[in-house]
């Protein structure tokens, strides 16, 4: 009986951690998408001709937030490594 209790209590923090990461990732994607949209709208009016193509804008609206998210998590991991070494 004690083994079942310890297994359940060990699983709960892991599940909370994963849910927290999913929530932070969702918020970051939302913010990154809004920033990407604002930048692309500003550049499409006065930027290069290829930014006026709807296909290019659609691709960038998908790719930019995802790339920013990957960079943000890489920076977060780097900062954690530096802080843990001290």
Buried (B, 14 or more C-beta within 10 A) or exposed (E): EEEEEEEEEEEEEEEEEEEEEEEEEEEBBEBBBEEBBEEBEEBBEEEEEEBEEEEBBEEBEEEBBEEBBEEBBEEEEEEEEEEEEE
